Amino acid sequence: MSQAEQPDRLRPDHEVTVDDVRQLMGASTPHFALQLRERIRALIRGLPPDHPARVLGEEEIARLDTIAVRGEVRGEGDDDLRPLPSLVE
């Protein structure tokens, strides 16, 4: 995963949307959390504090910080699958 951004998002006239943040979060895993965090941080930089994309982006940055350090548990709620443990447990 590189820090490179889609060219359309780099255009000066591009209006950042909640969908832009969601597209980046689609690939979120502990392995890529820090790279995604930086891409989202760059994407929302300059947006007003109450902009929906900035609000979502800041929430996702906090989540990415957590999974980068603690990992994440998957498989919760499905009786057929055992949860995968966090990397730090």
Sequence and secondary structure as in RCSB ss.txt:
>XXXX:A:sequence
MSQAEQPDRLRPDHEVTVDDVRQLMGASTPHFALQLRERIRALIRGLPPDHPARVLGEEEIARLDTIAVRGEVRG
EGDDDLRPLPSLVE
>XXXX:A:secstr
  S   HHHHSTT    HHHHHHHHTT  GGGHHHHHHHHHHHHTTS TT HHHHHHHHHHHHHHHHHHH   B 
TT TTS  B  TT 
